[in-house]
């Protein structure tokens, strides 16, 4: 596993996690489709908020199970706790420092059907 760092656009939120990134995921549920999210799966216990915990805002919808976090300053979606598997986060792949997102295999999922 490799240590990755990530941040929102303005840098108010910085976080890190350990994971091997073998794929990125696009979900076509209504929220992910509108924000055009490309995500990386990360175990919840691996993600550490390094800076900006107070800048994190959250959004819950539909069943209220998933908790989506974004920066209250710049508005960038950073990560969310999954509805189906609360022990996992999905991290915005474009927030990850130095990650070449187009070079990683892409998998499509339909989160609205789970």
GIURWO-V215289 format. One line per field, one symbol per residue. ss: DSSP state (H for helix, E for strand, C for the rest). psi: psi as a letter, one per 20 degrees, with the letter a starting at -180 (. if undefined). A space follows every 50 residues. Layout:
ss = ???
psi = ???
This chain:
ss = CEEEEEECCCCCCEEEEEECCCCEEEECCHHHHHHCCEEEEEEHHHCEEE ECHHHEEEECCCCCCCEEEEECCCCCEEEEECCCCCCEEEEEHHHECCCC HHHCCEEEECHHHC
psi = qqpqqrragijhpprqrpqpoirqppqkrhghghilppqppppgihppoh qkhiipqqpqrdijgqopqrpigijppgrqpqghniiqqppohiippjpn giipqpppqniij.
